[in-house]
């Protein structure tokens, strides 16, 4: 695994040891960022199921000012911290250990104006609750008015065309992986 492009491009990333996580392959990660397009990323991103932290690190490498990475697995947190240290820009990352929602609530209490411009949802295939996650993030007022959400799920999971205020804008299938980009009011 590596950072694909941008400021930290070509730097190697560690994978979480063991079989408890499913790392996003470089090919899938590149396709996720290709869905976003050539527009340079900006603002704050959320890597909601951090794993190795690869998606949040890639987003900062490509222009986001900051990434918040949430993860509950202790081994994964250690891997995320190692990967973030590799960037030599640790101040641009916030790593939260514990329940994703509880961790974000606590962060939002400390930073009441925090909103995310980009959200990466790459849940474990056995624990996919993308619609619930998006609804919770919306209800918690953690999404900016022009937020985009990029989801990676297994190919058997159906994601609807509309999730709350978000509409499916683009999607791609790669073998057993389904990647979707949602944006607010695409057809408005």
Phi, psi and omega per residue, in radians:
X1 nan 2.596 -3.133
X2 -2.692 2.912 2.959
X3 -1.370 2.241 -3.011
X4 -1.324 -0.819 -2.960
X5 -2.609 2.930 3.026
X6 1.597 -2.757 -3.042
X7 -0.960 -0.681 -3.117
X8 -1.826 0.257 -3.054
X9 -0.888 2.439 3.112
X10 1.315 -0.049 3.106
X11 -1.301 2.415 -3.122
X12 -1.269 2.583 3.063
X13 -2.063 2.476 3.062
X14 -1.395 2.569 3.021
X15 -1.672 2.705 3.080
X16 -1.217 2.234 -3.141
X17 -1.113 2.646 3.085
X18 1.532 -2.988 -3.073
X19 -1.944 0.252 -3.099
X20 -1.338 -0.289 3.114
X21 -2.229 2.769 3.116
X22 -2.032 1.795 -3.101
X23 -1.194 2.504 3.031
X24 -1.275 2.154 -3.124
X25 -1.175 2.771 3.098
X26 -0.999 -0.678 -3.126
X27 -1.093 -0.807 -3.133
X28 -1.183 -0.735 3.127
X29 -1.050 -0.782 3.119
X30 -1.080 -0.702 3.134
X31 -1.160 -0.621 3.097
X32 -1.066 -0.772 -3.125
X33 -1.317 -0.467 3.030
X34 -1.167 -0.580 3.077
X35 -1.076 -0.636 3.111
X36 -1.140 -0.617 3.123
X37 1.732 -3.033 -3.061
X38 -1.408 -0.106 3.097
X39 -1.071 2.334 3.136
X40 -1.209 2.357 3.104
X41 -1.214 2.644 3.050
X42 -2.642 3.000 3.113
X43 1.457 -2.646 -3.061
X44 -2.012 2.347 3.107
X45 -1.999 2.726 3.075
X46 -2.095 2.148 2.990
X47 -1.783 1.644 -2.895
X48 -1.293 -0.456 3.041
X49 -2.186 1.415 -2.885
X50 -0.969 -0.746 -3.063
X51 1.005 -1.895 3.107
X52 -1.628 -0.134 -3.080
X53 1.479 0.102 -3.012
X54 -1.031 -0.682 -3.090
X55 -1.245 -0.744 3.087
X56 -1.120 -0.713 3.118
X57 -1.143 -0.749 3.106
X58 -1.061 -0.727 -3.129
X59 -1.109 -0.743 3.097
X60 -1.176 -0.701 3.109
X61 -1.014 -0.584 -3.093
X62 -1.642 0.099 2.992
X63 2.295 -0.236 3.079
X64 -1.108 2.483 -3.140
X65 -1.291 -0.482 -3.048
X66 -2.714 2.629 3.017
X67 -2.242 2.388 2.968
X68 -1.872 2.184 -3.081
X69 -2.095 2.119 3.136
X70 -1.912 2.494 -3.133
X71 -2.834 2.519 3.126
X72 -1.813 -0.327 -3.086
X73 -1.404 2.192 -3.095
X74 -1.051 -0.757 3.111
X75 -1.108 -0.685 3.133
X76 -1.137 -0.696 3.114
X77 -1.036 -0.759 3.113
X78 -1.075 -0.723 3.120
X79 -1.131 -0.762 3.107
X80 -1.020 -0.824 -3.121
X81 -1.078 -0.689 3.083
X82 -1.102 -0.797 -3.132
X83 -1.157 -0.692 3.093
X84 -1.121 -0.723 3.118
X85 -1.051 -0.602 3.118
X86 -1.014 -0.533 -3.111
X87 -1.247 -0.379 -3.037
X88 1.016 0.496 3.102
X89 -2.402 0.788 -3.038
X90 -0.978 -0.490 -3.114
X91 -1.153 -0.223 -3.135
X92 -1.643 0.086 -3.095
X93 -2.239 2.462 2.977
X94 -2.117 2.082 -3.123
X95 -1.867 2.139 -3.099
X96 -1.995 2.179 3.122
X97 -1.783 2.346 3.089
X98 2.220 -2.937 3.088
X99 -0.975 2.280 -3.107
X100 -0.929 -0.866 -3.054
X101 -1.205 -0.770 3.124
X102 -1.095 -0.770 3.133
X103 -1.061 -0.757 -3.136
X104 -1.195 -0.656 3.080
X105 -1.035 -0.787 -3.134
X106 -1.131 -0.706 3.106
X107 -1.134 -0.739 -3.140
X108 -1.117 -0.550 3.068
X109 -1.164 -0.643 3.118
X110 -1.356 -0.510 -3.107
X111 -2.240 1.358 -3.000
X112 -1.093 -0.328 3.136
X113 -1.661 0.096 -3.093
X114 -1.144 2.196 2.955
X115 -2.449 2.671 -3.095
X116 -1.808 2.406 3.099
X117 -1.635 -0.449 3.137
X118 -2.392 2.361 3.085
X119 -2.242 2.259 3.058
X120 -1.894 2.067 3.107
X121 -1.975 1.861 -3.135
X122 -2.292 1.190 -3.055
X123 -1.254 2.780 3.001
X124 -0.955 2.426 -3.080
X125 -1.002 -0.511 -3.133
X126 -1.429 -0.116 -3.029
X127 -2.328 0.860 -3.054
X128 -1.527 2.068 3.105
X129 -2.463 0.899 -3.052
X130 -1.025 -0.823 -3.123
X131 -1.047 -0.755 3.129
X132 -1.150 -0.697 3.125
X133 -1.096 -0.791 -3.138
X134 -1.127 -0.757 3.118
X135 -1.059 -0.737 3.140
X136 -1.137 -0.777 3.128
X137 -1.079 -0.692 3.085
X138 -1.126 -0.846 -3.113
X139 -1.092 -0.552 3.133
X140 -1.424 0.013 3.139
X141 0.987 0.730 -3.120
X142 -1.786 0.082 -3.080
X143 -1.984 2.299 3.132
X144 -1.190 2.908 -3.096
X145 -1.144 -0.399 3.111
X146 -2.062 0.514 -3.138
X147 -1.068 2.513 2.988
X148 -2.079 2.524 -3.117
X149 -2.149 2.222 3.131
X150 -1.968 2.149 -3.072
X151 -2.012 2.428 2.982
X152 -2.132 2.096 3.135
X153 -2.356 2.998 3.086
X154 -1.295 2.771 -3.009
X155 -1.125 -0.330 -3.135
X156 -1.494 -0.179 -3.132
X157 -1.481 2.195 3.103
X158 -1.605 2.170 3.028
X159 -1.842 2.244 -3.085
X160 -1.192 2.877 3.127
X161 -1.209 -0.428 -3.114
X162 -2.346 2.316 3.057
X163 -2.269 1.799 -3.069
X164 1.068 -2.236 3.135
X165 -1.465 0.037 -3.050
X166 -1.787 2.402 3.099
X167 -2.037 2.496 3.089
X168 -1.150 2.173 -3.076
X169 -1.810 -0.745 3.125
X170 -2.551 2.684 3.034
X171 -2.674 2.669 3.114
X172 -2.514 2.628 3.049
X173 -2.083 2.369 3.120
X174 -2.346 1.714 -3.127
X175 1.007 -2.066 -3.112
X176 -1.558 0.198 -3.068
X177 -2.083 2.403 3.120
X178 -2.121 2.160 -3.130
X179 -2.041 2.260 3.138
X180 -2.259 2.518 3.035
X181 -1.984 2.164 3.084
X182 -1.947 2.456 3.047
X183 -2.361 2.725 3.098
X184 -1.215 2.341 2.977
X185 0.782 0.852 -3.117
X186 -0.981 -0.727 -3.051
X187 -1.720 0.214 -3.100
X188 -1.280 nan nan
